[in-house]
Amino acid sequence: MTHAAVLRPTLLALLIAGASSASAYELYATDDTHLNADLSATFGLFHSQERYNMTGTLDEGSSSWQEGFIKYGLSGDQKLGGAGTAYGAFNLISSGTWGDGDAAGFTDGSERTTKIEDAYAGWRSGNLFPMLGEDGIDLSAGRQNVVVGDGFLIDGDALNMGKGLADGEYNRGGAYYLAGRRAFDETAVLRIGGKEGWRGDLMRLKSDNRAQANSELYVTTLEHVAPEATFGLTYIDVTDVDERYASPIQLDRKDMKTYSLRGTGNAGVENLFLSGEYAWQDKDNAQYSDDSENAWYLEAGWTFSDIAWKPYVSYRFSRFSEGYDTLFYGFSRGFGTWFQGEVAGNYSGPFNSNTRVHNVGAKVTPLENLSIGAQYFDFHTLDTDLGNTDGRELDLYAEWAINEHLMIIPLVGLYQPKKSAAEGGTQIGNDNSNLYSQLMFSTTF
């Protein structure tokens, strides 16, 4: 994660961040050396009254399923005298889906997989380059998670399909919703700059995820970080895709250039939150979409810090053009970023393409370890000839940290599509309201 770190993280966002890097139990420590045992696990219970025709394998009805993953391994660092610090990690993930499989049919409930998640090494410069700040050079390579900005374009390689799609051709081990697998298979990352002022990144990222067409991309960022706001520029060049696994839009991904301008902060006003990003895609070899696509959002929020429970309210408008390639967006700042709607963002669509979305959020914190929130979404399809994912969704949830090792997150959602699958939508058999529920447990050590 860059120093443009996401502002206003929720408990759940912190949970996901902790799971992606694994929590650590200190095995050995001196002033210069640290060796940690990493262990984290998440398990979820899910139920959807309705199903969605994403894979062509489901009939009308309900789905009940369970997902889980456990991440475990070692991490550590070693100071090199006055020559900085070496660091690295090696972690495995065991994951599975049980029951009916998810409501879109991406998993069928039979997935069980153990694979390497993290396997990387790196070097931080310490105070070798004072003009760049502490650890002003950070060089790493291997299999690791990478995030740019607030995950609007890149938030790890977190798409976790199961056996339900294309007879298992895209199977990555299940746990589709929890998405414990987030690491890019091959990375080379150079970060330049400290925690404030100008900084940037140069990256090569290679996916081994068939659902992402095994894409290879080069990423450059330039950011200015200040207490009031962070502004950033991002350039992404996709140099290769595996055509055997690419969707039509992913076939247009090869040689695609993405440029983005983003900003986030409070503009010096303590209770204010502002965020926005504009991304433009230049597709040199477009066959299935226009040569130029774009996506953008604007968001504003306010914390009523002088009122009991410190209510927070926000509004966001986002728009994604008809053939926009969503790249590697993921979960970053909490519910709604960037999976917009628990049903819409995970099962029914839209999946941040060919749509515009109004989002209103609210949250209160009655206890230091408990927050209660609501997210409302209104989805409008841009081109209904490509399918109609118009709908509305209301999600109510809580994030309860029982102690430093256990968090419980219940959620109930009500999703109302405008069209059934027979009418050009995605909900199988009807356009009824779907009552959706999930209960997640996460533990770290």
C-alpha positions, -999 to 999 in steps of 0.1 A, spaced: 0 0 0 13 34 -9 17 63 15 -15 77 -1 -31 53 23 -68 52 23 -85 77 46 -113 69 70 -108 32 72 -136 12 89 -130 -17 112 -138 -41 84 -113 -24 61 -87 -27 87 -97 -64 91 -92 -71 54 -59 -53 55 -48 -74 84 -59 -106 67 -40 -97 35 -7 -92 54 -15 -116 82 -13 -108 118 19 -116 136 30 -135 167 66 -127 176 88 -158 176 121 -141 179 132 -105 184 163 -84 190 171 -48 182 181 -58 147 161 -89 139 124 -99 140 109 -132 131 71 -136 132 45 -163 129 16 -150 108 -19 -163 113 -53 -150 104 -86 -166 95 -121 -155 83 -153 -175 80 -187 -165 67 -223 -177 65 -243 -165 36 -279 -167 23 -296 -152 -7 -333 -156 -14 -326 -151 -51 -301 -163 -77 -284 -146 -106 -275 -159 -141 -238 -151 -143 -226 -186 -152 -257 -203 -167 -255 -231 -141 -283 -220 -117 -321 -223 -116 -346 -201 -98 -344 -204 -60 -323 -195 -30 -287 -203 -21 -272 -209 13 -234 -214 15 -203 -209 37 -169 -196 29 -136 -196 48 -99 -192 46 -69 -193 69 -36 -177 61 -4 -188 79 33 -186 75 63 -165 85 75 -129 81 105 -110 93 131 -83 89 168 -78 95 186 -45 99 218 -43 78 239 -20 100 237 14 84 226 0 51 189 -2 56 166 -32 64 159 -64 46 124 -79 49 103 -107 36 74 -131 41 62 -166 31 25 -174 37 1 -201 26 -37 -198 23 -62 -227 26 -97 -218 14 -130 -234 7 -167 -229 -1 -194 -252 12 -231 -256 8 -249 -245 -24 -222 -222 -36 -227 -185 -41 -258 -168 -55 -242 -161 -89 -229 -196 -94 -192 -187 -94 -186 -214 -68 -205 -247 -64 -196 -256 -28 -170 -282 -36 -139 -259 -36 -110 -268 -13 -75 -254 -21 -42 -247 -4 -17 -225 -23 12 -201 -17 -1 -165 -11 29 -144 -1 65 -151 -11 84 -119 -14 116 -102 -2 125 -65 0 148 -38 11 141 -4 28 168 23 28 164 35 64 182 69 66 206 63 37 190 90 16 179 118 40 165 140 12 139 112 5 129 107 41 131 76 63 128 45 41 127 68 11 137 38 -11 116 6 -8 124 -21 -33 106 -55 -32 99 -84 -55 80 -117 -55 44 -127 -48 27 -100 -29 -4 -78 -26 -3 -43 -41 -27 -14 -37 -29 19 -56 -48 48 -40 -81 37 -25 -84 6 -48 -104 22 -76 -81 7 -102 -58 -17 -83 -64 -34 -49 -46 -67 -52 -54 -96 -75 -85 -104 -54 -110 -120 -79 -115 -156 -64 -136 -177 -87 -145 -213 -80 -156 -244 -100 -190 -230 -111 -177 -210 -140 -167 -227 -173 -164 -262 -157 -138 -250 -132 -114 -234 -158 -112 -203 -136 -111 -221 -102 -89 -203 -77 -100 -221 -46 -134 -207 -37 -142 -182 -9 -154 -159 -37 -169 -132 -14 -141 -133 12 -114 -131 -14 -86 -141 8 -62 -146 -22 -50 -111 -31 -14 -114 -41 -1 -108 -76 20 -138 -88 50 -118 -99 59 -83 -88 87 -59 -89 80 -27 -69 101 4 -64 87 30 -40 105 64 -38 98 90 -12 88 93 24 55 96 42 49 133 32 56 155 2 63 141 -32 66 104 -37 61 78 -65 60 41 -75 73 21 -104 58 -14 -106 56 -45 -128 27 -67 -119 19 -102 -133 -13 -120 -125 -17 -158 -125 -55 -154 -122 -74 -168 -152 -104 -146 -143 -81 -117 -149 -68 -133 -181 -33 -136 -165 -27 -100 -173 7 -83 -171 9 -46 -164 33 -18 -156 22 9 -132 37 44 -125 23 67 -98 32 102 -87 17 116 -55 19 146 -32 10 137 4 1 164 29 -21 165 61 -49 183 42 -50 161 11 -32 136 -11 -32 141 -49 -20 114 -72 -15 106 -109 -15 69 -120 -4 54 -154 -11 18 -162 0 0 -193 -13 -36 -198 12 -53 -220 -2 -88 -222 -32 -110 -216 -39 -147 -220 -65 -147 -248 -76 -182 -239 -93 -169 -207 -101 -133 -216 -136 -120 -217 -144 -96 -247 -136 -65 -227 -104 -82 -214 -94 -90 -250 -94 -52 -255 -72 -49 -224 -40 -58 -243 -19 -26 -249 -46 -6 -231 -33 26 -214 -51 39 -183 -45 74 -169 -60 86 -137 -61 117 -115 -72 113 -79 -74 132 -46 -85 125 -11 -84 144 22 -102 169 44 -90 202 29 -79 213 64 -115 209 78 -114 183 107 -148 167 102 -148 168 64 -139 139 40 -135 145 3 -124 120 -23 -126 116 -61 -109 100 -91 -111 102 -129 -98 74 -150 -95 74 -188 -86 43 -208 -71 44 -243 -76 11 -261 -54 8 -292 -68 -25 -304 -105 -22 -293 -128 -47 -309 -156 -51 -283 -157 -15 -268 -149 20 -278 -113 32 -283 -118 55 -253 -135 46 -220 -137 63 -186 -148 61 -150 -150 86 -122 -164 94 -88 -169 123 -64 -176 117 -27 -181 139 3 -187 130 40 -191 147 73 -185 134 109 -207 150 136 -180 148 162 -198 168 188 -229 145 188 -232 113 207 -220 82 188 -202 106 163 -225 100 133 -209 100 99 -228 106 66 -216 105 31 -228 108 -5 -210 95 -36 -218 96 -73 -199 73 -96 -201 66 -134 -185 39 -154 -187 40 -193 -202 12 -213 -170 -6 -221 -149 4 -191 -124 -22 -180 -126 -24 -142 -90 -38 -140 -82 -49 -104 -105 -29 -82 -111 -43 -47 -123 -38 -11 -105 -8 5 -123 17 27 -152 -5 38 -186 -16 25 -193 1 -9 -156 6 -19 -154 -7 -45 -179 -35 -45 -209 -13 -46 -238 -31 -29 -233 -66 -13 -258 -82 -38 -252 -59 -68 -214 -56 -64 -209 -94 -59 -237 -114 -76 -262 -95 -97 -241 -67 -112 -234 -41 -123 -197 -47 -116 -185 -11 -121 -191 -10 -158 -219 5 -180 -236 21 -150 -239 52 -129 -245 49 -91 -258 71 -64 -246 60 -29 -256 74 5 -238 60 36 -243 65 73 -225 52 103 -226 56 141 -201 44 168 -220 37 200 -190 19 215 -153 22 208 -153 -14 195 -187 -13 178 -200 6 147 -233 3 130 -238 14 94 -261 16 64 -254 19 27 -280 28 0 -273 24 -37 -293 34 -68 -281 18 -100 -288 31 -135 -277 13 -166 -262 34 -194 -268 12 -224 -296 -13 -218 -288 -31 -251 -259 -46 -231 -282 -58 -203 -302 -40 -177 -288 -39 -141 -310 -11 -129 -319 -16 -93 -317 -4 -57 -301 -18 -26 -301 -11 11 -275 -28 33 -275 -26 71 -244 -39 90 -224 -39 122 -187 -42 129 -181 -56 164 -145 -61 176 -151 -86 205 -114 -83 215 -81 -78 198 -83 -113 182 -120 -116 171 -143 -95 150 -180 -103 141 -197 -86 111 -234 -92 105 -251 -78 75 -286 -78 60 -293 -64 25 -325 -58 5 -320 -57 -32 -347 -47 -57 -339 -52 -94 -359 -35 -121 -358 -64 -145 -357 -102 -143 -332 -123 -163 -360 -129 -188 -365 -92 -192 -328 -84 -198 -317 -83 -161 -298 -110 -141 -322 -122 -114 -334 -157 -123 -372 -162 -126 -385 -129 -112 -379 -93 -103 -388 -97 -66 -370 -81 -38 -341 -102 -26 -335 -105 12 -298 -112 16 -278 -120 48 -243 -127 58 -225 -133 91 -187 -131 92 -162 -140 118 -125 -130 116 -97 -139 140 -61 -128 141 -32 -138 163 
